[in-house]
């Protein structure tokens, strides 16, 4: 099969299949040699896959990059010098590893991953140990031998090395050198996003950090950056790190925390900026509000953990991250909140909204309420309150009726009261109800 149209037809037909059959189709598609055709199908069924979250087939390449999977950004979202990795680095890095790691080790690895259950974490860990160690050394050797910017031959391929590519390869080598510690932590800590760490889990992190610190503080930094990417409130981990008895001076500790916090703040601001660009025109208000809460939780935790820092750069980054999140709230939820809500309601009581339209209106109202709760944290309380006041005033206007016993008008009143309750709380809803009842 070679026609892209045929692949698209397969993808569209697959959407109507039960979950189990869809996953069977996915397994067959993954075996296709043409990755362009595979992407055509995956793009069509991706919304279902996001919900099902099937395990990806295990390959030697996926095994290699497993320890750093939480640091990868799509190429269009990647920003240099903040401790993240671009998806674009995967292929040149894999070319280096394929060409330089012992062929017998690569063959054994590929044979073992083919028969390993992708959900069996312990077996995957055992297979990866030799690959991660060898790859870390070979990437480091490649960078040492090819220390100039430009195009370098590796096996049958060529790798173009820029300053940023070099830095990413160095970061990957660092990560692979402590892959056993990273994967052990992932096995013993909660799944991402980690909402909190118990005292036992903090002790596990502390023990690992102390062991790595005895070798190199750079390894500590790499380990913590990986864990921060898995935290819902990364500042909690930074605070715990600040309380650990690290084998370094106070100045070195402050520099370590400042560097890690700076990278985390830059990543947060960059991620928010990209999300705002992606969500501006097609955002679901409830999805936008959920993202807002997650971003604000990360900001608050980082700000608290870095409170008192005398590093002006960190202070500026806190302000930058807060500004980006504020713009995200305003652009994706607040600016078009009234449009999102009222487009589901008739301008008068003449026509009753469908159940779906009312559910959409309620989702928009709840999104506003959720954004209002975090408005203070990002300095946009006045903007949010003004929008809420305008919407509530319009809902109240629509609830006014010269014929209070008319069924349609009564239902319109109940809808307004319900939406005001979601937006402004039960007290405001009760005030409106009492005002209308008092007018009878």
C-alpha positions as CSV (number, residue, x, y, z in Angstrom):
1,X,0.0,0.0,0.0
2,X,1.6,3.3,-1.1
3,X,-1.2,5.9,-1.5
4,X,-1.6,8.4,1.3
5,X,-5.3,8.5,0.6
6,X,-5.6,4.8,1.4
7,X,-3.8,5.4,4.7
8,X,-6.2,8.2,5.5
9,X,-9.2,6.0,4.7
10,X,-7.7,3.3,7.1
11,X,-7.3,6.0,9.8
12,X,-10.9,7.3,9.4
13,X,-12.3,3.8,9.4
14,X,-10.3,3.0,12.6
15,X,-12.0,5.8,14.5
16,X,-15.2,3.9,14.6
17,X,-13.6,0.8,16.1
18,X,-13.8,-0.3,19.8
19,X,-10.8,0.5,21.8
20,X,-9.2,-3.0,21.7
21,X,-9.6,-3.2,17.9
22,X,-8.1,0.3,17.5
23,X,-5.0,-0.7,19.4
24,X,-4.7,-3.8,17.2
25,X,-4.7,-1.4,14.1
26,X,-2.1,0.7,15.8
27,X,0.2,-2.3,16.2
28,X,0.0,-3.1,12.5
29,X,0.5,0.6,11.5
30,X,3.6,0.8,13.7
31,X,5.2,-1.9,11.6
32,X,4.9,0.0,8.3
33,X,8.3,0.9,6.9
34,X,7.2,4.4,5.6
35,X,7.2,6.6,8.7
36,X,5.4,9.4,6.7
37,X,2.5,7.1,6.1
38,X,2.5,6.0,9.8
39,X,2.3,9.7,10.8
40,X,-0.8,10.2,8.5
41,X,-2.6,7.5,10.5
42,X,-1.4,8.6,13.9
43,X,-2.4,12.2,13.3
44,X,-6.0,11.0,12.6
45,X,-6.3,8.8,15.6
46,X,-4.2,10.8,18.1
47,X,-7.2,12.2,20.1
48,X,-8.3,8.6,20.8
49,X,-4.7,7.6,21.7
50,X,-4.4,10.5,24.1
51,X,-7.3,9.1,26.0
52,X,-6.3,5.4,25.8
53,X,-2.6,6.1,26.4
54,X,-1.4,2.7,24.9
55,X,2.2,1.7,25.7
56,X,4.5,2.6,22.8
57,X,6.3,-0.5,21.2
58,X,9.7,-0.8,22.8
59,X,12.7,-0.2,20.5
60,X,16.4,0.3,21.2
61,X,16.1,3.9,20.3
62,X,13.2,4.5,22.7
63,X,15.1,2.7,25.4
64,X,18.1,4.9,24.9
65,X,16.1,8.1,25.4
66,X,13.9,6.8,28.1
67,X,15.8,8.4,31.0
68,X,15.4,11.9,29.5
69,X,11.8,11.5,28.1
70,X,10.5,14.2,30.4
71,X,12.8,16.9,29.0
72,X,11.9,16.6,25.4
73,X,10.0,19.5,23.7
74,X,8.5,19.4,20.2
75,X,10.9,21.1,17.8
76,X,8.7,24.1,17.3
77,X,8.4,24.7,21.1
78,X,12.1,24.1,22.0
79,X,14.1,27.0,23.4
80,X,17.9,26.7,23.9
81,X,19.8,27.2,27.1
82,X,17.1,26.2,29.6
83,X,18.1,22.6,30.2
84,X,15.5,21.2,27.8
85,X,16.0,18.9,24.8
86,X,14.6,19.3,21.3
87,X,13.0,16.3,19.5
88,X,15.2,17.3,16.6
89,X,18.3,16.1,18.6
90,X,17.0,12.5,18.6
91,X,18.2,11.5,15.1
92,X,21.7,12.9,15.2
93,X,22.3,11.5,18.7
94,X,21.0,8.1,17.6
95,X,23.3,8.2,14.5
96,X,26.3,8.7,16.9
97,X,25.2,5.9,19.2
98,X,24.4,3.4,16.3
99,X,27.8,4.1,14.7
100,X,30.0,4.0,17.8
101,X,28.5,1.6,20.4
102,X,29.7,-2.0,20.2
103,X,27.6,-3.7,17.4
104,X,27.2,-6.9,19.5
105,X,25.7,-4.8,22.4
106,X,23.3,-3.1,20.0
107,X,22.3,-6.4,18.5
108,X,21.7,-7.9,21.9
109,X,19.7,-4.9,23.0
110,X,17.5,-4.9,19.9
111,X,16.8,-8.7,20.3
112,X,15.9,-8.3,23.9
113,X,13.6,-5.3,23.5
114,X,11.6,-7.1,20.7
115,X,10.4,-9.7,23.2
116,X,10.1,-7.4,26.3
117,X,6.7,-6.2,27.6
118,X,6.8,-2.4,27.3
119,X,5.0,-2.3,30.7
120,X,7.6,-4.4,32.5
121,X,9.6,-1.6,34.0
122,X,12.2,-3.8,35.8
123,X,13.1,-5.8,32.6
124,X,13.4,-2.6,30.7
125,X,15.7,-1.2,33.4
126,X,17.9,-4.3,33.2
127,X,18.2,-4.2,29.4
128,X,19.0,-0.5,29.4
129,X,21.9,-0.5,31.9
130,X,24.6,-1.5,29.4
131,X,23.2,0.6,26.6
132,X,23.0,3.8,28.7
133,X,26.5,3.4,30.0
134,X,28.1,2.7,26.6
135,X,26.1,5.5,24.9
136,X,27.1,8.1,27.5
137,X,30.8,7.3,26.9
138,X,30.6,7.3,23.1
139,X,28.7,10.6,23.0
140,X,31.3,12.1,25.3
141,X,34.1,10.7,23.1
142,X,32.5,12.0,19.9
143,X,32.3,15.5,21.4
144,X,35.9,15.4,22.5
145,X,37.1,14.2,19.1
146,X,34.9,16.7,17.2
147,X,35.2,19.8,19.2
148,X,34.6,22.2,16.4
149,X,31.3,23.6,15.0
150,X,30.4,22.1,11.6
151,X,29.6,18.9,9.8
152,X,31.2,15.7,11.1
153,X,31.2,12.2,9.7
154,X,30.0,9.4,12.0
155,X,29.7,5.9,10.4
156,X,27.8,6.3,7.2
157,X,26.1,9.5,8.4
158,X,27.0,13.1,8.9
159,X,26.1,15.1,12.0
160,X,25.9,18.8,11.9
161,X,27.1,20.2,15.2
162,X,26.1,23.7,16.3
163,X,26.7,25.3,19.7
164,X,23.2,24.3,20.7
165,X,23.5,20.7,19.3
166,X,26.8,20.3,21.2
167,X,25.2,21.5,24.4
168,X,22.2,19.1,24.0
169,X,24.6,16.2,23.3
170,X,26.6,17.1,26.4
171,X,23.4,17.2,28.4
172,X,22.3,13.8,27.0
173,X,25.7,12.3,27.9
174,X,25.3,13.6,31.4
175,X,21.8,12.2,31.7
176,X,22.8,8.8,30.4
177,X,25.7,8.6,32.9
178,X,23.2,8.7,35.8
179,X,20.4,6.8,34.0
180,X,20.3,4.1,36.7
181,X,19.6,6.7,39.4
182,X,17.0,8.4,37.2
183,X,15.1,5.2,36.3
184,X,15.3,3.9,39.9
185,X,13.7,7.2,41.1
186,X,11.0,6.9,38.5
187,X,10.3,3.3,39.6
188,X,10.0,4.4,43.3
189,X,8.3,7.7,43.0
190,X,4.6,8.5,42.0
191,X,3.8,8.8,38.3
192,X,4.0,12.2,36.8
193,X,2.7,14.8,37.5
194,X,3.9,14.2,41.0
195,X,1.6,16.2,43.3
196,X,3.6,15.7,46.5
197,X,6.4,13.6,48.0
198,X,6.0,11.7,51.2
199,X,8.8,11.8,53.8
200,X,10.0,8.4,52.7
201,X,10.1,9.5,49.0
202,X,12.0,12.7,50.0
203,X,14.5,10.5,51.9
204,X,14.9,8.4,48.7
205,X,15.7,11.5,46.7
206,X,18.0,12.8,49.4
207,X,20.0,9.5,49.5
208,X,20.4,9.6,45.7
209,X,21.4,13.3,45.7
210,X,24.0,12.6,48.4
211,X,25.5,9.7,46.4
212,X,25.7,11.8,43.2
213,X,27.1,14.8,45.1
214,X,30.0,12.7,46.3
215,X,31.0,12.4,42.6
216,X,29.9,15.7,41.0
217,X,27.5,18.6,41.8
218,X,26.8,18.6,38.0
219,X,25.2,15.2,38.4
220,X,23.1,16.5,41.2
221,X,21.9,19.3,39.0
222,X,21.1,16.9,36.1
223,X,19.2,14.6,38.4
224,X,17.1,17.4,40.0
225,X,16.3,18.9,36.6
226,X,14.9,15.5,35.5
227,X,12.8,15.2,38.6
228,X,11.5,18.8,38.4
229,X,10.1,18.1,35.0
230,X,7.9,15.4,36.7
231,X,6.6,17.6,39.5
232,X,3.2,19.4,39.5
233,X,4.8,21.9,42.0
234,X,8.5,21.8,41.2
235,X,9.3,24.4,43.9
236,X,8.5,21.7,46.6
237,X,11.4,19.7,45.4
238,X,13.7,22.7,45.3
239,X,12.8,23.5,48.8
240,X,13.6,20.0,49.9
241,X,16.9,20.2,48.1
242,X,17.7,23.4,50.0
243,X,17.3,21.6,53.3
244,X,19.6,18.7,52.4
245,X,23.1,18.6,53.9
246,X,25.0,18.7,50.6
247,X,28.8,18.3,50.7
248,X,29.4,21.8,49.4
249,X,29.7,25.4,50.7
250,X,26.7,27.7,51.2
251,X,27.8,29.7,48.1
252,X,27.9,26.5,46.0
253,X,24.5,25.5,47.3
254,X,23.1,28.9,46.5
255,X,24.6,28.7,43.0
256,X,23.1,25.2,42.4
257,X,19.6,26.2,43.6
258,X,19.8,29.4,41.5
259,X,20.8,27.6,38.3
260,X,18.2,24.9,38.7
261,X,15.5,27.5,39.7
262,X,16.5,29.7,36.8
263,X,16.2,26.9,34.3
264,X,12.8,25.9,35.7
265,X,11.4,29.4,35.5
266,X,12.7,29.9,32.0
267,X,11.1,26.6,30.9
268,X,7.8,27.7,32.5
269,X,7.8,31.1,30.8
270,X,8.7,29.5,27.4
271,X,6.1,26.8,27.7
272,X,3.4,29.3,28.6
273,X,4.3,31.5,25.7
274,X,4.0,28.6,23.2
275,X,0.8,27.3,24.8
276,X,-0.7,30.8,24.4
277,X,0.1,30.9,20.8
278,X,-1.3,27.4,20.2
279,X,-4.5,27.9,22.2
280,X,-5.4,31.5,21.1
281,X,-7.9,30.6,18.4
282,X,-9.0,27.1,19.2
283,X,-8.9,26.8,22.9
284,X,-11.6,25.0,24.8
285,X,-12.2,27.3,27.8
286,X,-12.2,24.5,30.4
287,X,-8.9,23.1,29.0
288,X,-7.4,26.6,29.1
289,X,-8.5,27.1,32.7
290,X,-7.0,23.7,33.7
291,X,-3.7,24.7,32.1
292,X,-3.8,28.0,33.9
293,X,-4.2,26.3,37.3
294,X,-1.3,24.0,36.5
295,X,1.0,26.8,35.4
296,X,0.1,29.0,38.4
297,X,0.8,26.1,40.8
298,X,4.2,25.6,39.3
299,X,4.9,29.4,39.4
300,X,3.8,29.7,43.1
301,X,5.9,26.7,44.2
302,X,9.0,28.0,42.4
303,X,8.5,31.5,43.7
304,X,8.2,30.3,47.3
305,X,11.2,28.0,47.0
306,X,13.4,30.9,45.6
307,X,12.0,33.5,48.0
308,X,14.8,35.6,49.4
309,X,17.1,35.0,46.5
310,X,19.4,37.9,45.9
311,X,19.9,36.9,42.3
312,X,18.4,39.7,40.1
313,X,18.2,37.3,37.2
314,X,15.9,34.9,39.2
315,X,13.7,37.8,40.3
316,X,13.4,38.9,36.7
317,X,12.5,35.4,35.6
318,X,9.8,35.2,38.2
319,X,8.3,38.4,36.8
320,X,8.6,37.1,33.2
321,X,6.9,33.8,34.0
322,X,4.1,35.6,35.9
323,X,3.6,38.0,32.9
324,X,3.5,35.1,30.4
325,X,0.9,33.2,32.5
326,X,-1.1,36.5,33.0
327,X,-1.2,36.9,29.2
328,X,-2.2,33.3,28.8
329,X,-5.2,33.8,31.1
330,X,-6.3,37.0,29.4
331,X,-5.8,35.7,25.8
332,X,-7.2,32.2,26.1
333,X,-10.0,32.5,28.6
334,X,-10.9,36.1,29.7
335,X,-10.8,38.0,26.5
336,X,-13.4,35.8,24.8
337,X,-15.2,34.6,27.9
338,X,-18.5,36.4,27.2
339,X,-18.4,35.1,23.6
340,X,-17.8,31.5,24.7
341,X,-20.6,31.7,27.2
342,X,-23.3,33.7,25.4
343,X,-22.9,32.0,22.0
344,X,-24.6,29.1,23.7
345,X,-27.5,31.2,25.0
346,X,-30.3,33.0,23.1
347,X,-30.3,36.8,23.6
348,X,-33.8,36.5,25.1
349,X,-36.0,33.8,26.6
350,X,-37.7,33.1,23.3
351,X,-35.7,30.0,22.5
352,X,-34.4,27.6,25.1
353,X,-30.8,26.3,24.7
354,X,-30.2,22.6,24.1
355,X,-28.7,20.5,26.9
356,X,-25.4,20.5,25.0
357,X,-25.4,24.3,24.8
358,X,-26.2,24.7,28.4
359,X,-23.4,22.3,29.4
360,X,-21.0,24.4,27.2
361,X,-22.2,27.6,28.9
362,X,-21.6,26.0,32.3
363,X,-18.1,24.9,31.3
364,X,-17.3,28.5,30.3
365,X,-18.7,29.8,33.6
366,X,-16.6,27.3,35.6
367,X,-13.5,28.3,33.6
368,X,-14.0,31.9,34.6
369,X,-14.4,31.0,38.2
370,X,-11.2,28.9,38.1
371,X,-9.3,31.7,36.5
372,X,-10.7,34.2,39.1
373,X,-9.2,32.1,41.9
374,X,-5.6,32.4,40.5
375,X,-5.9,36.0,39.2
376,X,-4.2,37.5,42.3
377,X,-1.2,35.2,41.9
378,X,-0.5,36.6,38.4
379,X,-1.6,40.3,39.0
380,X,-4.7,40.4,36.8
381,X,-7.4,40.6,39.5
382,X,-8.8,43.9,38.2
383,X,-9.1,42.6,34.6
384,X,-10.8,39.4,35.7
385,X,-13.2,41.1,38.1
386,X,-14.2,43.6,35.4
387,X,-15.0,40.8,32.9
388,X,-16.9,38.8,35.6
389,X,-18.9,41.9,36.5
390,X,-19.8,42.6,32.8
391,X,-21.0,39.0,32.3
392,X,-23.0,38.8,35.5
393,X,-24.6,42.1,34.7
394,X,-25.7,40.8,31.3
395,X,-27.0,37.6,32.8
396,X,-28.9,39.6,35.3
397,X,-30.4,41.8,32.6
398,X,-31.6,38.7,30.7
399,X,-33.3,37.5,33.9
400,X,-35.6,40.6,34.0
401,X,-39.1,39.9,33.0
402,X,-42.4,41.8,32.8
403,X,-44.2,38.5,32.8
404,X,-42.7,36.6,35.8
405,X,-45.2,33.7,35.5
406,X,-44.3,33.0,31.9
407,X,-42.6,29.6,31.7
408,X,-39.9,30.6,29.2
409,X,-39.0,33.7,31.3
410,X,-38.9,31.6,34.5
411,X,-36.5,29.1,32.9
412,X,-34.3,32.0,31.6
413,X,-34.2,33.3,35.2
414,X,-33.1,29.9,36.5
415,X,-30.4,29.7,33.8
416,X,-29.0,33.1,34.8
417,X,-29.0,32.2,38.5
418,X,-27.2,28.9,37.8
419,X,-24.5,30.6,35.7
420,X,-24.1,33.4,38.2
421,X,-23.7,30.9,40.9
422,X,-20.9,29.2,39.0
423,X,-19.2,32.4,38.1
424,X,-19.6,34.6,41.3
425,X,-20.7,32.1,43.9
426,X,-23.9,31.2,45.8
427,X,-24.3,34.5,47.5
428,X,-24.6,36.4,44.3
429,X,-27.0,33.8,42.9
430,X,-29.2,34.1,46.0
431,X,-29.2,37.9,45.8
432,X,-30.5,37.8,42.3
433,X,-33.1,35.2,43.2
434,X,-34.4,37.2,46.2
435,X,-34.4,40.4,44.1
436,X,-36.6,38.7,41.4
437,X,-38.9,37.0,44.0
438,X,-39.2,40.4,45.8
439,X,-40.4,41.9,42.5
440,X,-43.3,39.4,42.2
